[in-house]
Amino acid sequence: MRSNSEPGPFLRPVRVTITVPYNAYQALVERSNVQGRSLSNLAAYLLESALQGGHPSEHNQGRMESADGFRRRA
């Protein structure tokens, strides 16, 4: 039997629970309503597209961000 982490022709989606700021949640809900898609589908799409579309220089910036993913104020 193959685990979810091993490569194969069909990998099952994995459920993840995250906590987001309320304003981000509201923006996601509004955008999902406008686009006529579920909140989880939109969140998965945005996460996947951000991971695929990132530039190598953006990975260095990630080290300067705080643990919750937001930039620290100067």
Secondary structure, 3 states (H helix, E strand, C coil): CCCCCCCCCCCCCCCCCCCCCHHHHHHHHHHHHHHCCCHHHHHHHHHHHHHHHCCHHHHHHHHHCCCCCCCCCC
